[in-house]
Amino acid sequence: MKTLAVLLFALSLYLLPNPTHSTFNPIRLPTADDTPVLDTDGDALRAGETYFITSTGRGAASGGVGLAWLDSATKCASNVVISGPLTNGDRIRIRPADPNATVVLLSTFQSFSFSVVTSRLCVNSVYWRIRYDQPSGQYFLSSDEFVSDISGQFKIEFVSGRDVYKITYCPFGGHICYNVGRYYDESAPALRLALDQEFAFSVKFVKASV
């Protein structure tokens, strides 16, 4: 049943890059150039370490990325949201798809997972992935068990300044990628992360203390 769900999800994403089916315009990203992603201390992100991913905005636009439980029908918290202003959100572990990588590089595939306390049932349901929500028509960032061709297809791209970045999602591990942006879900209500054809969510990476 899970295999069927993955196949259906992959089929839905297949329609995204095709302009005859969708107006959701992809972006084509440069290849990696061995440039490390830096945290707010100016240090390279270390593979497998935990960080807070925080908004570059101030005041009401600030906040960190966190895991939330917006649907009481689900057994595990699986919604990726922006927490309230002046908060860091939840710890997030970043792992390069390259098992030999020691640092996180720009424009290379990564998996993101929440490093949070969960029940035994939900301990593995913390990996980022994209899920289509039919009522809203949005492709929301959510969490579930690790699936290599879904969970590990995110990239970090440079935006501006010393340490400002954006996150993109590249279906099937290809060169056609989509910005991860913000979407206010009135039904929740919550500010959630979702694929966005125009505006990316600009972030900084804050080292999580031990």
Secondary structure, 3 states (H helix, E strand, C coil): CHHHHHHHHHHHHHCCCCCCCCCCCCEECCCCCCCECECCCCCECECCCEEEEEECCCHHHCCEEEEECCCCCCCCCCEEEECCCCCCCCCEEEEECCCCCCECECCCCEEEEECCCCCHHHCCCCEEEEEEECCCCEEEEEEECCCHHHHCCEEEEEEECCCEEEEEECHHHCCEEEEEEEEEECCCCEEEEEEECCCCCCEEEEECCC
